[in-house]
Amino acid sequence: MRKIFRLLKRNFMGQAPAWYKITIITFLIMNPMLYYLLSKSLSPEKAGFIVGWAILAQFIFTLACALKCYPLQPGGLIAIQALIIGLTSPDTVFHEIVVNLPTLLLLIFMIAGIYFIKDIVLVLVTKLFLSIRRKHLLSLAFCFICACLSSFLGLITLAAITVAVGFNFYAIYYNAVSNGNIDEEEFEQFRGFLRNVIIHGAIGATIGGTMTIVGEPQNLMIATKMGWSFTEFIVHMHVISIPVAITAFSLCFLLEFFKFPGFGYELPEAAREMITKDYRKKIMEMTEQNLYTYAVQIISGILLVLSLAFSVAQVGMIGIGLIIIVTIFTGVTEEHNLSEAFNNAMPFTMLIVTFFGILGVVYDQKLITPLAEWVFTFSDKAQLLALFFVNGTLSFVSDNVFVAAVFIGEVDKAYNAKIFDFAWYENLGIVINMGTNIPAIATPNGQAGFLFILTSSLAPLIKLSYFKMFKLVLPYTIVLTAMGALSIYLFI
């Protein structure tokens, strides 16, 4: 028994800290005991409501501690326990999966599809870095480019590309200087430069991600509920997304121009020369096969944009088509080469499915109903602003996809109960989308793309910690949230 216990202690949740493991075990022991004791003195409905909130808080805790252990495993255990206790049912969870199938297809196939056209994107981004020497102009250009690309490629995909670019630059510089005497001051300047542009790129990707149904997973959830097409989603969101985007680009320029604390790091001239030399070498060594591959990727990217713009099929199906076209014309036909494209998408897709397990608890135990009813006590603009700030606050504490799924479900129920008309239903959908996208940039917990960057192999190399990311995005959080609220007040 002791040997089994030692093996369990060593392997349960892997390398997670001991305090985190003990906390999760405590949750799993506490929940059934709490439900049993409460059901003795309270009605099943009240007992389920209290324990349901406990489980919801525990799940949010796993999201907040994502850097200690990926939330899928501890959050999944909590979701499974909720099913065993009876706070929700497999039928409810399966219903949520079926309703949100377009979102799952988007996560699986569109992100995988973009993997096969990322080479040309990396080349173009590297060219951008070397063409613009002034830091404030480069930051603005990179932020704008990331916004444009994420509108069609998605925030998580852009985060992966941004990390790849940053890692490539770091590797070129580090390999060149590691055998000699490293100038620590210059090295720190280089790290700071990469931190800045990564953050600006992530903000740009977030802004672009608010504008189209493929930018963020919850965008498609909301669009599906409303019955909006790709272009209709853009039209409905532009009253908030455009003012917020203009504000974000202006703030990006100002932060670098005035060297706001944490910003203003320049690319050392030695590093620029090394990166330029490496880029020119790759261009000179480019073969006909490379040129052919880039041409196929460019044509496929154009077809992708046109397919999304004209809504020729569900987004996930377009992703499948993209994978087939690019791979067949570039000779990628081995199974193991195809499987690499799904590495980034599948863990997050599995996490979304566990969301649905917790969502089942939220719906069956009516956990958010009192909060939603409180929001509905307001009228007109006050209701929209209350919904915006409630969604925003919960999003940067928890995860924006999860929060959006909860609130769009509550708003949908209220609409079906004929509490308001369809025009107001659409307004609420716009506010939920922007409320869960913009304030969520405050912490890596809220935005999956930010969490992807923070947990990447690049983050420790450039000294990008949780707290440092929080400080760097704080000016964006305050200003963009204020602009989002002002846009709601003025334009909806």
URPE-V920480 format. One record per residue. BURIAL is + if it has 9 or more other ideal C-beta (glycine too) atoms within 8 Angstrom, else -. Layout:
BURIAL + BURIAL
This chain:
- + - + - + - + - + - + - + - + - + - + - + - + + + - + - + - + - + - + - + + + + + - + + + + + - + - + + + + + - + + + + + + + - + + + + + - + - + + + + + - + - + + + - + - + - + + + + + + + + + + + + + + + + + + + + + + + - + + + + + + + + + + + + + + + + + + + - + - + + + - + + + + + + + + + + + + + + + + + + + + + + + + + + + - + + + - + + + + + + + - + - + + + + + - + - + + + + + - + - + + + - + + + + + + + + + + + + + + + + + + + + + + + + + + + + + + + + + + + + + + + + + + + + + - + + + + + + + + + + + + + - + - + - + - + + + + + + + + + + + + + + + + + + + + + + + + + + + + + + + + + + + + + + + + + + + + + + + + + + + + + + + + + + + + + + + + + + + + + + + + + - + + + + + + + - + - + + + - + - + - + - + - + - + - + - + + + + + - + + + + + + + + + + + + + + + + + + + + + + + + + + + + + + + + + + + + + + + + + + + + + + + + + + + + + + + + + + + + + + + + + + + + + + + + + + + + + - + + + - + + + - + + + + + + + - + + + + + + + + + + + + + - + + + + + + + - + + + + + + + - + + + + + + + + + + + + + - + - + - + + + - + - + + + - + + + - + + + + + - + - + + + + + - + + + + + + + - + + + + + - + - + - + - + - + - + - + - + - + - + - + + + + + + + + + - + + + + + + + - + + + + + - + + + + + + + - + + + + + - + - + - + - + - + - + + + + + + + + + + + + + + + + + + + - + + + + + + + - + - + + + - + + + - + - + - + - + - + + + - + - + + + + + - + + + + + + + + + + + + + + + + + + + + + + + + + + + + + + + + + + + + + + + + + + + + + - + + + + + - + - + - + + + - + - + + + + + - + + + - + - + - + - + + + + + + + + + + + + + + + + + + + + + + + + + + + + + + + + + + + + + + + + + + + + + + + + + + + + + + + + + + + + + - + + + + + - + - + - + - + - + - + - + - + - + + + + + + + + + + + + + + + + + + + + + + + + + + + + + + + + + + + + + + + + + + + + + + + + + + + + + + + + + + + + + - + + + - + + + + + - + + + + + - + + + - + + + - + + + + + + + - + + + + + + + + + + + + + - + + + + + + + - + + + + + + + + + + + + + + + - + - + +
